[in-house]
């Protein structure tokens, strides 16, 4: 009981000088966010390959749902209680830090529950240091503008997987009547008497763009239509949370979302959906290593685009209630082609992991990446382990080899890191993966979860 009352983000979200980024807010004037966020550690993972995974892996709450839903707490002065939270992920802690900076009081417990209470907005600013560390911080923009009428959010800039502009977020909010200036690397936004409902058509499907505008529209005057909207399950999970807070939303999960603005939202209790990308990562791990894995408390319905290519490759997939049971068929895996696409297409966040599986399949497979322009950075690292991959434009041709060999490799982004873990689990000998702080952003307790299923894995 004592432990349950403890705020496990206590130190992280305290207002001690070493944790609170400095800033000053002067309306549309200059913001100054100095560097004060601690760097992540440079831990390595050492994995001895060749051990089949056998056992159960509990699936965590989805990072990419939790981040947005935490931002929804800014829309109400009442507490928002979230269950199934992936409380140990670094991205989640970074956002908790930012929300605390804005004025949200936060309690996170070991039972994976977090309570976020934005009684008042003290500082409607997302400083560079926190946005740079975690691009999802852009998701405070819509809620802050809607509730507070003013926000300054650092431009995220490019990242390892591509340029990733946020112009749709900005244009959508402008369509809703916001005045926005880009100055000193900041998006400086204000409203004149609140946001107004509008129709906005996304030029290209944007996952967080849809979520930012959907949150902003809940408190706008009138009706907002988001067209060519993202259909991801995380968007649906956010809409469900907003609705339990009193928002009027229909059409989530389709490409047109309709939001009737209301004057205020209230508190609610909401469960974060299971992480479909973590689930898919371990399904691919089972295909690679053999053995039988039970993925506990998840939902195969979120992964329909993965089922056919994995079954074709040679994986048997079954469900039992909320669990998925996967096991590899006898014989060698068979290569197949995939192309990433917005949901319900094949997720870009599983591209690196699937490509890793193809390195050991019989025959060749082609992977085409249509979402991000630079998402093949795992390829040179996999080649260092003996893979045969040729990248041409936005496609990679993967010719199956008989085995991968352990090597020292470098993690470059979250999903690329996961793909190296998968390669290491099946490679001959020992692999050392450097810079695994990327993994800590999006996979909870990777050593514990895989170690419990027979992987020889340690953090050094
Ligand atoms: C979300 O990023 C996820 N992040 C990503 O997960 C995921 O890879 C991506 O969606 C695609 O599914 C979170 O949910 C926090 P987009 P997001 O806006 O929303 C272009 C992971 O590993 N675009 O759907 O930022 C953009 O450059 C991460 O967990 C614009 O041009 O992606 C890209 O080409 C990585 N202008 C495409 O649209 C904009 O204003 C789709 O990006 C916005 C996007």
Boltz pocket constraint, residues with backbone or C-beta under 6 A from the ligand:
constraints:
  - pocket:
      binder: B
      contacts: [[A, 64], [A, 67], [A, 136], [A, 162], [A, 163], [A, 164], [A, 165], [A, 166], [A, 167], [A, 168], [A, 169], [A, 204], [A, 205], [A, 206], [A, 207], [A, 208], [A, 209], [A, 348], [A, 349], [A, 370], [A, 371], [A, 372], [A, 373], [A, 414], [A, 415], [A, 442]]
      max_distance: 6.0
